[in-house]
Amino acid sequence: MAKAKLTFEFLGYWHMGSGAGEGANLDAIVIKTKAGLPFIPGRTVKGIVRESVFSMEELGISGEESGEKLAAEGTTDKLFGKGSPDNSRFDTTFGELMFTSATLGYYMERWAGEPDNEEKRELLYQQVASTKIDNRGLADDKSLRRIEVTVPLKLTAYAESRSEGSDWISVLKAAAPLIRHIGSHRHRGLGRVLVNVEEVS
């Protein structure tokens, strides 16, 4: 069965939100593993890649040599599944591809779980603040927000197909450059990323 490795190389700070804050200190903190390391959940990885493949399908992007469309009509639904128009779970169709979460890997998880490394682990995170500016050029009252961000890192996820064949890996390779940002606060420059896809045994 074919398998692909997806590498996410962040070029600057990024914020993969957990949906939680930290009281008066932070308005938003990042999602972390049990050992306290940043990661991208598997369903988020799948959604990001799905969006880029769908863009290829819509734009009709073709291979340089073959001239054929790399993602023909229906490719996105075939690989990633399709929800029902009325959100009924009984009409949902599963796609061929399965994705893992993007992580720093087993050895980093083991390292981070050791009590002696707690302070070092905190070096992976920073805090950034922003505020809303009114039409006079002054900061709006009560608009200061502080969020936790992750420093630039390289994370790895894996994708496998439920079906035989590896044509889907070529599709993912072609779609990878379309992924430019990941996470929230992208309009503020967070989450710039380079994505690479390669076939592994």
C-alpha positions in Angstrom: 0.0 0.0 0.0 1.4 3.4 -1.0 2.3 5.9 1.7 3.2 9.6 1.5 5.1 11.8 4.0 4.0 15.4 4.2 6.5 17.9 5.7 5.2 21.2 7.0 8.1 23.7 7.3 7.0 26.9 9.0 8.8 30.0 8.0 7.7 32.2 11.0 5.4 32.2 14.0 2.2 30.2 13.7 -0.9 29.7 15.7 -2.9 26.4 15.6 -5.7 27.4 18.0 -7.0 25.2 20.8 -10.1 27.2 21.2 -9.1 28.0 24.8 -7.4 30.9 26.6 -5.4 31.3 29.7 -7.4 33.8 31.8 -6.1 37.4 31.9 -2.7 36.4 30.6 -3.5 35.0 27.1 -6.7 35.3 24.9 -5.7 32.2 22.9 -3.3 29.3 23.4 -2.1 26.8 20.8 -3.1 23.2 20.8 -0.6 20.8 22.3 0.1 17.1 22.7 0.1 15.5 26.1 3.8 16.1 26.3 3.3 19.8 25.6 4.5 19.9 22.0 2.7 21.7 19.1 1.0 19.7 16.4 -1.5 19.9 13.6 -4.5 17.6 14.1 -5.0 14.9 11.4 -8.4 16.3 10.3 -6.9 19.7 9.9 -4.1 18.3 7.8 -6.7 16.5 5.7 -8.8 19.7 5.3 -5.8 21.8 4.3 -4.7 19.3 1.6 -8.3 18.8 0.5 -8.6 22.6 -0.1 -5.5 22.7 -2.2 -6.5 19.7 -4.3 -10.0 21.2 -4.8 -8.3 24.5 -6.0 -6.3 22.4 -8.6 -9.5 20.7 -9.7 -11.3 24.1 -10.1 -8.4 25.7 -11.9 -7.8 22.7 -14.2 -4.0 22.6 -13.5 -2.3 20.3 -15.9 1.0 18.3 -15.8 3.9 19.9 -17.5 4.8 16.9 -19.6 1.5 15.2 -20.1 -0.7 18.2 -20.5 -3.5 16.2 -18.7 -5.3 17.6 -15.8 -3.7 16.5 -12.5 -7.0 16.7 -10.6 -9.8 15.8 -13.0 -13.4 16.6 -12.0 -14.4 14.5 -9.0 -10.8 13.9 -7.8 -11.4 15.8 -4.5 -14.5 13.8 -3.6 -12.8 10.6 -4.6 -9.7 11.2 -2.4 -11.3 13.0 0.6 -14.9 12.0 0.6 -18.1 13.9 0.2 -20.6 15.2 2.7 -24.3 15.2 2.0 -26.1 18.3 0.8 -28.4 18.2 3.9 -25.6 17.3 6.4 -27.1 13.9 6.9 -24.4 11.5 8.2 -26.1 8.6 6.3 -25.4 10.1 2.9 -21.7 10.9 3.6 -19.2 9.0 1.4 -15.7 8.2 2.7 -12.6 9.2 0.7 -9.7 7.0 -0.2 -7.1 8.9 1.9 -6.4 8.7 5.6 -4.1 11.3 7.3 -2.2 11.3 10.6 -1.6 14.4 12.7 1.5 16.5 11.8 4.0 16.2 14.8 7.6 16.7 15.8 7.9 12.9 16.0 8.2 10.2 18.6 11.6 11.1 20.0 10.7 14.7 20.5 7.5 13.6 22.3 9.6 11.4 24.6 12.1 14.2 25.3 9.3 16.7 26.0 7.7 14.3 28.5 10.7 14.3 30.7 10.3 16.6 33.8 13.8 18.1 33.4 12.9 19.5 29.9 9.8 21.5 30.9 11.6 24.8 30.8 13.3 24.0 27.5 9.9 23.0 26.0 8.5 26.4 26.8 11.1 27.9 24.4 8.9 26.6 21.5 6.3 29.2 22.3 6.2 33.0 22.3 3.5 35.6 23.0 2.4 38.3 20.5 0.0 41.2 21.2 -2.2 43.2 18.9 -4.7 46.0 19.3 -7.4 47.7 17.2 -6.6 51.2 15.9 -9.5 53.6 15.5 -9.8 56.3 12.8 -7.8 58.8 14.9 -4.8 56.5 14.9 -5.3 55.6 18.6 -5.7 52.2 20.2 -9.4 51.3 21.0 -10.2 50.7 24.6 -10.2 47.0 25.7 -9.0 45.8 22.3 -5.6 44.5 23.4 -5.3 40.8 22.6 -2.4 38.5 23.5 -2.0 35.1 21.8 0.4 32.3 22.1 2.3 31.4 19.0 4.8 28.6 18.1 8.3 29.3 16.8 9.2 28.1 13.3 9.4 24.3 13.2 9.2 21.4 10.8 6.4 18.9 11.4 5.7 15.6 9.6 2.4 13.9 8.8 1.6 10.7 6.8 -1.1 9.8 4.3 -2.2 6.4 3.2 -4.8 5.2 0.7 -7.5 2.6 1.3 -7.2 1.6 -2.3 -4.3 0.2 -4.4 -2.2 2.4 -6.6 -0.2 5.6 -6.0 -1.6 8.1 -8.5 -2.9 10.1 -5.6 0.6 10.9 -4.4 1.3 12.8 -7.7 -1.9 14.8 -7.0 -0.8 15.7 -3.5 2.7 16.6 -4.7 1.2 19.0 -7.3 -1.2 20.5 -4.7 1.5 21.1 -2.0 2.8 24.4 -3.3 -0.7 25.9 -3.2 -0.6 25.7 0.6 1.0 29.0 1.7 -0.4 29.6 5.2 -1.7 27.3 8.0 -3.5 28.2 11.2 -5.3 31.3 12.4 -4.3 35.0 12.1 -3.0 34.4 8.6 -4.0 38.0 7.7 -1.4 39.2 10.2 1.4 37.2 8.6 1.3 34.1 10.8 1.5 30.5 9.6 3.6 30.9 6.4 4.6 27.4 5.4 6.3 25.3 2.8 4.7 21.9 2.2 6.5 19.0 0.7 5.1 15.5 -0.3 7.2 12.4 -1.0 6.4 8.8 -1.4 7.8 6.5 1.4 7.8 2.7 1.8 
